[in-house]
Amino acid sequence: PEPFAVAGSLTIDFDGTTCRIRGEPPSSAGLAIVELRNRAPVTVYLMVGGAVPPKTWAEVVGWLNSADLSAPDLAIPAWAIQVGGGTMANAGETTTTMATLPEGNLGVACATGEWPDFTFLDAGAFTTGG
């Protein structure tokens, strides 16, 4: 028997101005293959996360863009769900990683810039079930 099952795959394209999910994201919670395709001439970072209703993924991205990420007392809101499996891709590269997606309202964002001045671009939201 196999030691684990893959719930699906999540492919994200970044072209320098737009970050978007390609194809159908996983609908089931569990282990997912995450591929980041960077077609831009800059490095891009990928973040997977979520929001506890009634908050939305767009509100998480808005918070990220307004937060002072260098603040020593920065607290992530209780309604923002952190998901591991983020990755980065240098200019023109594609990277692949794995992420364990929980059940819930999830989303993906691309980040450009340098620490702590990132700009987060919403790639889209999706929902996973059990």
All heavy atoms as an XYZ file, in Angstrom:
929
protein
N       0.829     -1.202      0.000
C       0.000      0.000      0.000
C       0.862      1.251      0.000
O       1.969      1.247      0.512
C      -0.818     -0.121      1.275
C      -0.038     -1.048      2.142
C       0.736     -1.945      1.225
N       0.299      2.303     -0.540
C       1.019      3.572     -0.578
C       0.962      4.238      0.791
O      -0.061      4.165      1.469
C       0.416      4.473     -1.636
C       0.543      3.868     -3.016
C       0.544      4.911     -4.096
O       0.862      6.066     -3.828
O       0.232      4.540     -5.226
N       2.042      4.948      1.185
C       2.059      5.570      2.511
C       1.168      6.807      2.625
O       0.837      7.226      3.708
C       3.524      5.942      2.702
C       4.063      6.069      1.313
C       3.277      5.093      0.474
N       0.778      7.390      1.509
C      -0.088      8.561      1.535
C      -0.771      8.707      0.187
O      -0.361      8.107     -0.799
C       0.687      9.839      1.869
C       1.780     10.164      0.884
C       1.510     10.890     -0.259
C       3.083      9.750      1.096
C       2.504     11.197     -1.171
C       4.089     10.051      0.181
C       3.805     10.773     -0.947
N      -1.805      9.516      0.170
C      -2.519      9.792     -1.077
C      -2.459     11.289     -1.338
O      -2.490     12.090     -0.405
C      -3.969      9.337     -0.969
N      -2.371     11.661     -2.586
C      -2.357     13.063     -2.979
C      -3.791     13.487     -3.286
O      -4.477     12.836     -4.078
C      -1.434     13.299     -4.190
C      -1.509     14.734     -4.663
C       0.000     12.924     -3.838
N      -4.243     14.564     -2.626
C      -5.609     15.054     -2.796
C      -5.806     15.766     -4.128
O      -6.919     15.901     -4.603
C      -5.993     15.985     -1.652
N      -4.725     16.241     -4.710
C      -4.824     16.960     -5.975
C      -3.614     17.829     -6.207
O      -2.617     17.741     -5.494
N      -3.728     18.673     -7.199
C      -2.624     19.577     -7.509
C      -3.151     21.001     -7.648
O      -4.317     21.219     -7.953
C      -1.895     19.145     -8.782
O      -2.763     19.169     -9.885
N      -2.252     21.922     -7.406
C      -2.559     23.345     -7.449
C      -1.473     24.000     -8.277
O      -0.294     23.965     -7.901
C      -2.579     23.889     -6.017
C      -2.972     25.321     -5.771
C      -4.381     25.612     -6.276
C      -2.888     25.624     -4.271
N      -1.844     24.559     -9.434
C      -0.882     25.192    -10.323
C      -1.150     26.686    -10.358
O      -2.289     27.111    -10.568
C      -0.975     24.607    -11.747
O      -0.738     23.202    -11.673
C       0.036     25.255    -12.676
N      -0.104     27.476    -10.140
C      -0.222     28.937    -10.109
C       0.723     29.521    -11.143
O       1.901     29.152    -11.206
C       0.120     29.497     -8.711
C      -0.879     28.977     -7.670
C       0.098     31.006     -8.711
C      -0.470     27.695     -7.060
N       0.210     30.434    -11.964
C       1.005     31.149    -12.963
C       1.192     32.591    -12.523
O       0.241     33.234    -12.059
C       0.309     31.160    -14.329
C       0.360     29.821    -15.029
O       1.168     28.963    -14.624
O      -0.404     29.626    -15.987
N       2.408     33.096    -12.696
C       2.702     34.507    -12.426
C       3.390     35.078    -13.651
O       4.384     34.532    -14.125
C       3.595     34.647    -11.191
C       3.977     36.069    -10.891
C       3.023     36.992    -10.485
C       5.288     36.500    -11.024
C       3.356     38.306    -10.210
C       5.639     37.814    -10.746
C       4.672     38.718    -10.344
N       2.844     36.202    -14.184
C       3.415     36.798    -15.394
C       4.060     38.159    -15.146
O       4.432     38.851    -16.085
C       2.364     36.907    -16.494
C       1.238     37.878    -16.159
O       1.326     38.614    -15.154
O       0.248     37.902    -16.924
N       4.169     38.549    -13.891
C       4.767     39.845    -13.563
C       3.744     40.844    -13.065
O       4.069     41.735    -12.298
N       2.506     40.700    -13.523
C       1.440     41.594    -13.062
C       0.228     40.830    -12.536
O      -0.531     41.364    -11.749
C       0.960     42.539    -14.192
O       0.524     41.751    -15.295
C       2.070     43.471    -14.628
N       0.059     39.597    -12.981
C      -1.088     38.802    -12.598
C      -0.640     37.470    -12.023
O       0.257     36.825    -12.563
C      -2.008     38.537    -13.812
O      -2.380     39.793    -14.385
C      -3.257     37.778    -13.411
N      -1.292     37.089    -10.948
C      -1.071     35.793    -10.311
C      -2.405     35.067    -10.373
O      -3.423     35.623     -9.961
C      -0.621     36.032     -8.868
S      -0.287     34.541     -7.925
N      -2.419     33.833    -10.912
C      -3.711     33.148    -11.028
C      -3.548     31.638    -10.900
O      -2.529     31.085    -11.287
C      -4.406     33.495    -12.327
C      -3.768     32.939    -13.565
C      -4.602     33.228    -14.815
N      -4.862     34.623    -14.984
C      -4.356     35.377    -15.939
N      -3.542     34.848    -16.821
N      -4.654     36.649    -16.026
N      -4.600     31.039    -10.352
C      -4.683     29.584    -10.288
C      -5.064     29.086    -11.671
O      -5.977     29.610    -12.300
C      -5.743     29.145     -9.254
C      -5.337     29.588     -7.848
C      -5.939     27.631     -9.308
C      -6.416     29.370     -6.796
N      -4.351     28.071    -12.142
C      -4.652     27.454    -13.438
C      -5.366     26.137    -13.198
O      -4.965     25.353    -12.344
C      -3.372     27.177    -14.221
C      -2.764     28.399    -14.801
C      -3.577     28.805    -16.002
N      -2.964     29.964    -16.613
C      -3.611     30.835    -17.309
N      -4.899     30.704    -17.514
N      -3.015     31.867    -17.827
N      -6.406     25.892    -13.934
C      -7.130     24.640    -13.796
C      -7.954     24.601    -12.518
O      -8.185     25.621    -11.876
N      -8.381     23.428    -12.176
C      -9.217     23.223    -10.987
C      -8.337     22.958     -9.772
O      -7.556     22.013     -9.783
C     -10.163     22.047    -11.199
C     -11.302     22.336    -12.136
C     -12.239     23.396    -11.592
O     -12.564     23.378    -10.394
O     -12.647     24.266    -12.397
N      -8.475     23.768     -8.726
C      -7.735     23.481     -7.504
C      -8.336     22.259     -6.808
O      -9.461     21.859     -7.122
C      -7.911     24.749     -6.668
C      -9.147     25.373     -7.182
C      -9.268     24.983     -8.623
N      -7.614     21.668     -5.871
C      -8.160     20.513     -5.157
C      -9.461     20.868     -4.440
O      -9.600     21.959     -3.895
C      -7.064     20.168     -4.140
C      -5.823     20.781     -4.679
C      -6.264     21.995     -5.432
N     -10.408     19.947     -4.439
C     -11.658     20.152     -3.704
C     -11.655     19.383     -2.397
O     -12.528     19.588     -1.556
C     -12.856     19.740     -4.558
O     -12.751     18.372     -4.907
N     -10.668     18.522     -2.223
C     -10.552     17.731     -0.996
C      -9.383     18.235     -0.166
O      -8.354     18.657     -0.705
C     -10.305     16.260     -1.328
O     -11.372     15.729     -2.056
N      -9.549     18.168      1.149
C      -8.437     18.470      2.044
C      -7.406     17.353      1.911
O      -7.726     16.242      1.505
C      -8.949     18.564      3.472
N      -6.174     17.673      2.236
C      -5.119     16.663      2.197
C      -3.889     17.183      1.493
O      -3.756     18.372      1.193
N      -2.992     16.280      1.204
C      -1.718     16.621      0.587
C      -1.918     17.015     -0.875
O      -2.597     16.307     -1.627
C      -0.776     15.420      0.682
C       0.665     15.650      0.320
C       1.309     16.669      1.258
C       1.434     14.338      0.370
N      -1.354     18.151     -1.269
C      -1.480     18.627     -2.646
C      -0.104     18.962     -3.212
O       0.777     19.439     -2.495
C      -2.366     19.863     -2.703
N       0.049     18.711     -4.482
C       1.238     19.142     -5.210
C       1.002     20.590     -5.617
O      -0.039     20.907     -6.203
C       1.468     18.268     -6.462
C       1.684     16.813     -6.045
C       2.635     18.803     -7.284
C       1.612     15.834     -7.203
N       1.943     21.470     -5.296
C       1.820     22.895     -5.613
C       2.924     23.260     -6.596
O       4.108     23.092     -6.301
C       1.927     23.767     -4.340
C       1.806     25.237     -4.694
C       0.871     23.358     -3.325
N       2.518     23.760     -7.765
C       3.477     24.167     -8.789
C       3.348     25.666     -9.032
O       2.247     26.156     -9.258
C       3.219     23.405    -10.093
C       4.208     23.754    -11.185
C       3.957     22.979    -12.460
O       2.866     23.150    -13.050
O       4.838     22.198    -12.839
N       4.457     26.358     -8.968
C       4.514     27.798     -9.231
C       5.294     28.018    -10.518
O       6.473     27.681    -10.607
C       5.186     28.529     -8.062
C       5.467     30.016     -8.244
C       4.187     30.802     -8.515
C       6.194     30.564     -7.015
N       4.619     28.586    -11.517
C       5.239     28.880    -12.820
C       5.472     30.385    -12.906
O       4.525     31.155    -13.025
C       4.321     28.449    -13.956
C       4.008     26.984    -13.971
C       3.013     26.692    -15.075
N       2.582     25.315    -15.062
C       1.598     24.853    -15.805
N       0.938     25.662    -16.618
N       1.270     23.591    -15.749
N       6.717     30.778    -12.846
C       7.065     32.202    -12.887
C       7.529     32.578    -14.288
O       8.616     32.188    -14.708
C       8.152     32.516    -11.858
C       8.475     33.990    -11.787
O       7.824     34.814    -12.427
N       9.479     34.327    -11.012
N       6.732     33.341    -14.998
C       7.077     33.800    -16.348
C       7.555     35.249    -16.334
O       7.708     35.869    -17.384
C       5.863     33.671    -17.271
C       5.262     32.280    -17.319
C       6.248     31.262    -17.885
N       5.669     29.931    -17.889
C       6.147     28.913    -17.198
N       7.194     29.062    -16.428
N       5.596     27.725    -17.269
N       7.814     35.781    -15.162
C       8.212     37.185    -15.003
C       9.728     37.293    -14.865
O      10.405     36.330    -14.523
C       7.546     37.778    -13.766
N      10.262     38.506    -15.085
C      11.700     38.722    -14.947
C      12.126     39.032    -13.502
O      13.201     39.562    -13.277
C      11.958     39.918    -15.865
C      10.681     40.690    -15.835
C       9.597     39.658    -15.709
N      11.268     38.725    -12.524
C      11.554     38.969    -11.110
C      11.258     37.707    -10.301
O      10.514     36.837    -10.758
C      10.721     40.144    -10.541
C      11.034     41.445    -11.258
C       9.226     39.834    -10.624
N      11.805     37.628     -9.112
C      11.507     36.529     -8.200
C      10.100     36.717     -7.638
O       9.671     37.841     -7.376
C      12.528     36.513     -7.045
O      13.827     36.289     -7.603
C      12.223     35.426     -6.028
N       9.382     35.610     -7.462
C       8.047     35.654     -6.879
C       7.967     34.611     -5.758
O       8.585     33.549     -5.838
C       6.947     35.423     -7.944
C       7.024     34.030     -8.530
C       5.569     35.694     -7.374
N       7.239     34.977     -4.717
C       7.015     34.100     -3.573
C       5.552     33.698     -3.564
O       4.686     34.502     -3.896
C       7.362     34.832     -2.273
C       8.778     35.347     -2.268
C       9.068     36.613     -2.766
C       9.821     34.560     -1.797
C      10.370     37.079     -2.790
C      11.132     35.021     -1.811
C      11.392     36.294     -2.313
O      12.680     36.743     -2.343
N       5.272     32.474     -3.149
C       3.911     31.966     -3.141
C       3.482     31.667     -1.716
O       4.226     31.082     -0.939
C       3.816     30.682     -3.967
C       2.424     30.099     -4.073
C       1.564     30.941     -5.000
C       2.478     28.669     -4.557
N       2.265     32.065     -1.386
C       1.704     31.813     -0.077
C       0.344     31.159     -0.236
O      -0.467     31.598     -1.061
C       1.544     33.129      0.679
C       1.126     32.948      2.103
S       0.681     34.518      2.836
C      -1.070     34.420      2.646
N       0.110     30.099      0.538
C      -1.196     29.439      0.583
C      -1.752     29.676      1.983
O      -1.033     29.545      2.970
C      -1.070     27.928      0.305
C      -2.441     27.257      0.320
C      -0.354     27.664     -1.014
N      -3.000     30.048      2.063
C      -3.614     30.315      3.363
C      -5.118     30.219      3.257
O      -5.653     29.669      2.296
N      -5.779     30.781      4.246
C      -7.233     30.722      4.232
C      -7.847     31.759      5.144
O      -7.144     32.560      5.772
N      -9.162     31.726      5.196
C      -9.925     32.674      6.014
C     -11.050     31.937      6.720
O     -11.695     31.067      6.141
C     -10.502     33.780      5.144
N     -11.273     32.304      7.972
C     -12.381     31.757      8.747
C     -13.612     32.615      8.441
O     -13.576     33.830      8.639
C     -12.057     31.787     10.258
C     -13.253     31.306     11.067
C     -10.819     30.954     10.564
N     -14.693     32.003      7.921
C     -15.897     32.776      7.618
C     -16.408     33.509      8.848
O     -16.254     33.006      9.963
C     -16.900     31.713      7.168
C     -16.061     30.557      6.712
C     -14.841     30.589      7.596
N     -16.936     34.693      8.688
C     -17.377     35.295      7.433
C     -16.270     36.047      6.687
O     -16.531     36.670      5.663
C     -18.477     36.247      7.878
C     -18.025     36.721      9.218
C     -17.372     35.503      9.847
N     -15.038     36.004      7.176
C     -13.931     36.655      6.463
C     -13.658     35.905      5.168
O     -13.987     34.723      5.018
C     -12.669     36.695      7.325
C     -12.811     37.522      8.588
C     -12.940     38.989      8.257
C     -12.883     39.828      9.521
N     -12.974     41.242      9.255
N     -13.029     36.594      4.216
C     -12.739     36.011      2.906
C     -11.243     36.034      2.633
O     -10.480     36.751      3.293
C     -13.447     36.799      1.795
O     -12.875     38.123      1.743
C     -14.953     36.881      2.034
N     -10.843     35.279      1.633
C      -9.446     35.276      1.223
C      -9.014     36.674      0.768
O      -7.916     37.117      1.058
C      -9.204     34.250      0.116
C      -7.794     34.302     -0.382
C      -7.373     34.665     -1.631
C      -6.607     34.008      0.367
N      -6.007     34.611     -1.707
C      -5.519     34.212     -0.487
C      -6.360     33.602      1.672
C      -4.186     34.016     -0.090
C      -5.047     33.413      2.084
C      -3.982     33.622      1.206
N      -9.884     37.387      0.093
C      -9.552     38.756     -0.342
C      -9.228     39.639      0.861
O      -8.345     40.503      0.793
C     -10.707     39.347     -1.149
N      -9.919     39.419      1.981
C      -9.620     40.195      3.186
C      -8.256     39.822      3.773
O      -7.551     40.684      4.312
C     -10.720     40.003      4.228
C     -12.018     40.708      3.827
C     -13.150     40.414      4.772
O     -13.662     39.271      4.764
O     -13.532     41.339      5.530
N      -7.872     38.557      3.661
C      -6.533     38.151      4.104
C      -5.475     38.865      3.271
O      -4.515     39.430      3.803
C      -6.348     36.618      4.022
C      -4.905     36.233      4.320
C      -7.301     35.895      4.961
N      -5.653     38.868      1.950
C      -4.689     39.544      1.069
C      -4.656     41.040      1.368
O      -3.585     41.648      1.406
C      -5.011     39.270     -0.422
C      -4.093     40.060     -1.344
C      -4.900     37.770     -0.721
N      -5.804     41.647      1.606
C      -5.848     43.061      1.982
C      -5.091     43.331      3.261
O      -4.347     44.315      3.370
N      -5.254     42.453      4.261
C      -4.523     42.611      5.515
C      -3.025     42.506      5.275
O      -2.249     43.309      5.798
C      -4.975     41.561      6.545
C      -4.212     41.692      7.818
C      -4.464     42.557      8.840
C      -3.030     40.981      8.180
N      -3.512     42.412      9.816
C      -2.619     41.454      9.442
C      -2.278     39.992      7.557
C      -1.492     40.964     10.091
C      -1.153     39.502      8.201
C      -0.776     39.985      9.451
N      -2.613     41.518      4.473
C      -1.182     41.355      4.172
C      -0.599     42.609      3.531
O       0.507     43.030      3.868
C      -0.965     40.154      3.245
C      -1.121     38.784      3.869
C      -1.219     37.715      2.787
C       0.033     38.492      4.822
N      -1.342     43.203      2.608
C      -0.843     44.393      1.915
C      -0.811     45.628      2.805
O      -0.084     46.578      2.510
C      -1.658     44.652      0.650
C      -1.190     43.792     -0.499
O      -0.004     43.631     -0.733
N      -2.135     43.216     -1.220
N      -1.578     45.640      3.885
C      -1.597     46.805      4.766
C      -0.762     46.613      6.035
O      -0.489     47.581      6.746
C      -3.033     47.168      5.151
O      -3.608     46.135      5.929
N      -0.360     45.386      6.318
C       0.377     45.093      7.550
C       1.824     45.564      7.452
O       2.433     45.531      6.380
C       0.343     43.595      7.834
N       2.367     45.990      8.579
C       3.796     46.288      8.686
C       4.482     44.983      9.057
O       4.544     44.602     10.223
C       4.049     47.359      9.748
C       5.530     47.671      9.931
O       6.383     47.030      9.242
O       5.842     48.536     10.761
N       4.972     44.258      8.055
C       5.531     42.932      8.277
C       6.793     42.950      9.133
O       7.186     41.911      9.667
C       5.806     42.252      6.934
C       4.582     42.056      6.035
C       4.995     41.416      4.720
C       3.510     41.236      6.730
N       7.413     44.101      9.277
C       8.626     44.185     10.092
C       8.332     44.532     11.549
O       9.248     44.546     12.374
C       9.589     45.219      9.505
O       9.023     46.521      9.614
N       7.084     44.793     11.890
C       6.729     45.168     13.259
C       6.995     43.997     14.207
O       6.530     42.885     13.958
C       5.268     45.584     13.335
N       7.734     44.234     15.278
C       8.040     43.138     16.206
C       6.804     42.591     16.919
O       6.815     41.446     17.361
C       9.015     43.764     17.205
C       8.851     45.228     17.061
C       8.341     45.483     15.671
N       5.749     43.374     17.002
C       4.534     42.921     17.668
C       3.432     42.525     16.677
O       2.261     42.446     17.046
C       4.019     43.991     18.621
C       3.683     45.299     17.896
O       4.100     45.477     16.731
O       3.004     46.144     18.500
N       3.816     42.257     15.435
C       2.840     41.872     14.416
C       2.117     40.598     14.854
O       2.747     39.604     15.206
C       3.532     41.625     13.067
C       2.626     41.182     11.922
C       1.693     42.313     11.521
C       3.454     40.728     10.743
N       0.817     40.634     14.832
C      -0.002     39.472     15.175
C      -0.893     39.122     13.991
O      -1.607     39.982     13.478
C      -0.852     39.766     16.404
N      -0.829     37.892     13.582
C      -1.690     37.436     12.495
C      -3.106     37.326     13.048
O      -3.313     36.765     14.123
C      -1.193     36.090     11.956
C       0.208     36.278     11.360
C      -2.161     35.519     10.935
C       0.897     34.992     11.001
N      -4.092     37.877     12.336
C      -5.472     37.818     12.837
C      -5.939     36.377     13.045
O      -5.555     35.470     12.299
C      -6.283     38.486     11.734
C      -5.314     39.261     10.922
C      -4.001     38.565     11.040
N      -6.771     36.182     14.048
C      -7.295     34.852     14.351
C      -8.113     34.289     13.194
O      -8.268     33.070     13.079
C      -8.144     34.905     15.627
N      -8.624     35.152     12.317
C      -9.446     34.699     11.194
C      -8.618     34.342      9.956
O      -9.169     33.904      8.944
C     -10.505     35.734     10.845
C      -9.996     37.144     10.734
C      -9.998     38.088     11.720
C      -9.408     37.764      9.588
N      -9.451     39.255     11.255
C      -9.080     39.079      9.942
C      -9.131     37.331      8.292
C      -8.477     39.969      9.050
C      -8.537     38.222      7.408
C      -8.221     39.519      7.795
N      -7.302     34.493     10.027
C      -6.416     34.120      8.917
C      -5.823     32.744      9.201
O      -5.300     32.493     10.283
C      -5.311     35.147      8.751
N      -5.926     31.844      8.245
C      -5.427     30.477      8.385
C      -4.075     30.371      7.699
O      -3.951     30.686      6.510
C      -6.415     29.476      7.757
C      -7.775     29.571      8.435
C      -5.858     28.058      7.828
C      -8.872     28.824      7.700
N      -3.071     29.948      8.439
C      -1.743     29.739      7.866
C      -1.651     28.302      7.357
O      -2.018     27.365      8.062
C      -0.667     29.983      8.909
C      -0.635     31.407      9.417
C       0.486     31.602     10.410
O       1.653     31.486     10.063
N       0.135     31.879     11.651
N      -1.162     28.142      6.141
C      -0.963     26.827      5.543
C       0.484     26.759      5.087
O       0.959     27.665      4.404
C      -1.911     26.603      4.335
C      -1.617     25.269      3.662
C      -3.365     26.680      4.777
N       1.173     25.711      5.442
C       2.553     25.521      4.977
C       2.570     25.194      3.496
O       1.535     25.006      2.866
N       3.735     25.138      2.923
C       3.853     24.753      1.521
C       4.114     25.916      0.596
O       4.063     25.775     -0.618
N       4.421     27.080      1.164
C       4.793     28.209      0.320
C       6.117     27.913     -0.371
O       6.889     27.057      0.061
N       6.347     28.597     -1.440
C       7.581     28.396     -2.186
C       7.955     29.686     -2.893
O       7.266     30.688     -2.773
C       7.421     27.226     -3.191
O       8.701     26.907     -3.752
C       6.433     27.570     -4.305
N       9.052     29.670     -3.610
C       9.462     30.824     -4.417
C      10.042     30.321     -5.721
O      10.465     29.185     -5.816
C      10.474     31.701     -3.676
C      11.697     31.002     -3.149
S      13.276     31.095     -4.040
C      13.411     32.662     -4.691
N      10.001     31.194     -6.719
C      10.575     30.856     -8.021
C      11.316     32.078     -8.546
O      10.765     33.179     -8.558
C       9.488     30.426     -9.009
N      12.547     31.864     -8.932
C      13.312     32.946     -9.550
C      12.759     33.238    -10.937
O      11.938     32.491    -11.464
C      14.791     32.551     -9.634
C      15.447     32.508     -8.266
O      15.206     33.376     -7.436
N      16.252     31.495     -8.028
N      13.205     34.323    -11.513
C      12.732     34.748    -12.834
C      12.789     33.594    -13.831
O      13.817     32.933    -13.972
C      13.576     35.911    -13.329
N      11.657     33.355    -14.489
C      11.588     32.355    -15.539
C      11.609     30.911    -15.091
O      11.647     30.010    -15.915
N      11.560     30.658    -13.788
C      11.647     29.286    -13.284
C      10.287     28.750    -12.851
O       9.344     29.500    -12.612
C      12.607     29.204    -12.098
C      14.040     29.468    -12.466
C      14.988     29.290    -11.293
O      14.535     29.086    -10.143
O      16.197     29.365    -11.521
N      10.224     27.430    -12.736
C       9.071     26.739    -12.190
C       9.546     25.935    -10.998
O      10.583     25.277    -11.076
C       8.431     25.801    -13.237
O       7.935     26.593    -14.315
C       7.290     24.989    -12.656
N       8.815     26.010     -9.890
C       9.143     25.217     -8.712
C       7.934     24.390     -8.307
O       6.793     24.752     -8.590
C       9.580     26.097     -7.518
O       8.509     26.983     -7.183
C      10.814     26.899     -7.845
N       8.212     23.294     -7.635
C       7.153     22.406     -7.162
C       7.411     22.069     -5.702
O       8.549     21.829     -5.316
C       7.104     21.112     -8.001
O       6.943     21.455     -9.375
C       5.957     20.218     -7.572
N       6.357     22.059     -4.912
C       6.432     21.697     -3.501
C       5.155     20.958     -3.134
O       4.300     20.720     -3.987
C       6.643     22.959     -2.619
O       6.954     22.555     -1.293
C       5.432     23.875     -2.633
N       5.046     20.601     -1.877
C       3.850     19.937     -1.367
C       3.264     20.790     -0.253
O       3.986     21.468      0.469
C       4.193     18.549     -0.811
C       4.878     17.634     -1.806
S       3.828     17.109     -3.149
C       2.899     15.812     -2.401
N       1.937     20.762     -0.115
C       1.257     21.468      0.966
C       0.120     20.593      1.471
O      -0.547     19.930      0.682
C       0.703     22.800      0.478
N      -0.080     20.608      2.771
C      -1.217     19.913      3.350
C      -2.346     20.927      3.498
O      -2.255     21.857      4.296
C      -0.855     19.288      4.711
O       0.221     18.371      4.506
C      -2.056     18.553      5.295
N      -3.367     20.765      2.691
C      -4.499     21.697      2.680
C      -5.542     21.267      3.697
O      -6.034     20.136      3.638
C      -5.126     21.754      1.287
C      -4.191     22.114      0.132
C      -4.945     22.041     -1.189
C      -3.566     23.473      0.345
N      -5.904     22.164      4.618
C      -6.969     21.830      5.567
C      -8.336     22.009      4.905
O      -8.441     22.567      3.816
C      -6.767     22.864      6.676
C      -6.216     24.056      5.963
C      -5.351     23.495      4.863
N      -9.374     21.553      5.576
C     -10.731     21.835      5.118
C     -10.991     23.315      5.308
O     -10.549     23.908      6.290
C     -11.755     21.067      5.943
C     -11.790     19.598      5.656
C     -12.917     18.903      6.400
O     -13.989     19.512      6.596
O     -12.722     17.752      6.786
N     -11.704     23.937      4.367
C     -12.100     25.318      4.565
C     -11.976     26.191      3.344
O     -11.826     25.713      2.220
N     -12.043     27.484      3.593
C     -11.949     28.512      2.555
C     -10.488     28.919      2.419
O      -9.946     29.590      3.290
C     -12.809     29.720      2.928
C     -14.261     29.340      3.092
O     -14.803     28.601      2.287
N     -14.889     29.824      4.141
N      -9.868     28.508      1.334
C      -8.437     28.718      1.125
C      -8.186     29.649     -0.051
O      -9.085     29.942     -0.832
C      -7.745     27.372      0.887
C      -7.954     26.307      1.953
C      -7.242     25.026      1.564
C      -7.500     26.798      3.308
N      -6.954     30.086     -0.174
C      -6.577     30.945     -1.279
C      -5.082     30.931     -1.474
O      -4.319     30.369     -0.678
N      -4.664     31.563     -2.560
C      -3.262     31.633     -2.938
C      -2.927     33.072     -3.283
O      -3.726     33.778     -3.908
C      -2.974     30.725     -4.158
C      -1.524     30.786     -4.564
C      -3.383     29.294     -3.870
N      -1.734     33.504     -2.885
C      -1.261     34.838     -3.247
C       0.196     34.757     -3.674
O       0.967     33.954     -3.145
C      -1.402     35.803     -2.066
N       0.554     35.594     -4.622
C       1.939     35.769     -5.023
C       2.448     37.052     -4.378
O       1.696     38.021     -4.251
C       2.055     35.903     -6.541
S       1.614     34.412     -7.451
N       3.708     37.041     -3.996
C       4.310     38.232     -3.398
C       5.560     38.608     -4.175
O       6.370     37.747     -4.523
C       4.658     37.987     -1.936
N       5.680     39.897     -4.453
C       6.879     40.415     -5.104
C       7.465     41.504     -4.218
O       6.781     42.075     -3.374
C       6.556     41.000     -6.493
O       5.594     42.048     -6.345
C       6.007     39.937     -7.431
N       8.723     41.797     -4.433
C       9.390     42.827     -3.658
C      10.456     42.229     -2.767
O      10.838     41.074     -2.915
N      10.920     43.039     -1.833
C      11.959     42.635     -0.887
C      11.442     42.837      0.521
O      10.664     43.759      0.784
C      13.226     43.474     -1.102
C      13.870     43.288     -2.473
C      14.449     41.904     -2.674
O      14.907     41.296     -1.688
O      14.417     41.417     -3.820
N      11.895     41.993      1.445
C      11.510     42.094      2.845
C      11.842     43.468      3.378
O      12.938     43.952      3.125
C      12.221     41.022      3.674
C      11.908     41.149      5.124
C      12.681     41.739      6.071
C      10.726     40.731      5.785
N      12.067     41.709      7.272
C      10.848     41.089      7.143
C       9.565     40.097      5.369
C       9.865     40.824      8.073
C       8.594     39.830      6.305
C       8.745     40.196      7.643
N      10.948     44.147      4.067
C       9.573     43.765      4.400
C       8.542     44.395      3.471
O       7.366     44.412      3.781
C       9.425     44.314      5.814
C      10.206     45.591      5.791
C      11.379     45.306      4.877
N       8.995     44.911      2.336
C       8.099     45.637      1.424
C       7.602     44.749      0.286
O       7.996     44.906     -0.865
C       8.808     46.873      0.866
C       9.169     47.865      1.947
O       8.325     48.090      2.831
O      10.298     48.385      1.929
N       6.726     43.838      0.629
C       6.135     42.955     -0.374
C       4.806     43.514     -0.856
O       4.094     44.190     -0.122
C       5.871     41.560      0.211
C       7.114     40.759      0.463
C       7.486     40.430      1.751
C       7.904     40.329     -0.583
C       8.617     39.683      2.001
C       9.053     39.582     -0.355
C       9.406     39.268      0.944
N       4.480     43.196     -2.094
C       3.151     43.429     -2.634
C       2.539     42.061     -2.883
O       3.144     41.223     -3.563
C       3.213     44.229     -3.947
O       3.803     45.497     -3.681
C       1.826     44.414     -4.544
N       1.368     41.829     -2.310
C       0.680     40.544     -2.439
C      -0.401     40.655     -3.497
O      -1.221     41.571     -3.472
C       0.070     40.135     -1.094
C       1.104     39.819     -0.052
C       1.628     40.821      0.743
C       1.568     38.521      0.115
C       2.594     40.540      1.703
C       2.526     38.234      1.072
C       3.042     39.236      1.873
N      -0.411     39.704     -4.436
C      -1.394     39.661     -5.515
C      -2.259     38.427     -5.331
O      -1.754     37.310     -5.232
C      -0.676     39.587     -6.877
C       0.303     40.727     -7.154
C       1.138     40.404     -8.378
C      -0.456     42.024     -7.341
N      -3.555     38.614     -5.297
C      -4.503     37.549     -5.078
C      -4.583     36.656     -6.330
O      -4.915     37.132     -7.415
C      -5.877     38.159     -4.763
C      -6.886     37.141     -4.295
O      -6.652     35.930     -4.422
O      -7.935     37.579     -3.779
N      -4.291     35.364     -6.157
C      -4.371     34.421     -7.281
C      -5.724     33.734     -7.366
O      -6.048     33.129     -8.362
C      -3.278     33.358     -7.150
N      -6.499     33.832     -6.280
C      -7.811     33.214     -6.285
C      -8.056     32.401     -5.035
O      -7.138     32.090     -4.274
N      -9.314     32.079     -4.822
C      -9.751     31.325     -3.649
C     -10.451     30.059     -4.087
O     -10.931     29.943     -5.216
C     -10.690     32.193     -2.807
N     -10.491     29.089     -3.181
C     -11.179     27.826     -3.436
C     -11.550     27.212     -2.091
O     -11.062     27.632     -1.047
C     -10.301     26.872     -4.272
C      -8.960     26.556     -3.650
C      -8.760     25.372     -2.955
C      -7.902     27.434     -3.767
C      -7.540     25.070     -2.388
C      -6.659     27.146     -3.202
C      -6.480     25.957     -2.505
N     -12.423     26.218     -2.130
C     -12.889     25.574     -0.905
C     -12.549     24.093     -0.953
O     -12.752     23.444     -1.977
C     -14.416     25.749     -0.750
O     -14.704     27.150     -0.720
C     -14.919     25.107      0.529
N     -12.027     23.604      0.169
C     -11.753     22.182      0.290
C     -12.679     21.587      1.338
O     -13.018     22.227      2.320
C     -10.292     21.911      0.690
O     -10.018     22.596      1.908
C      -9.335     22.357     -0.388
N     -13.073     20.347      1.098
C     -13.906     19.627      2.054
C     -13.130     18.457      2.636
O     -11.921     18.348      2.451
N     -13.811     17.586      3.314
C     -13.171     16.439      3.954
C     -12.768     15.364      2.997
O     -12.923     15.368      1.852
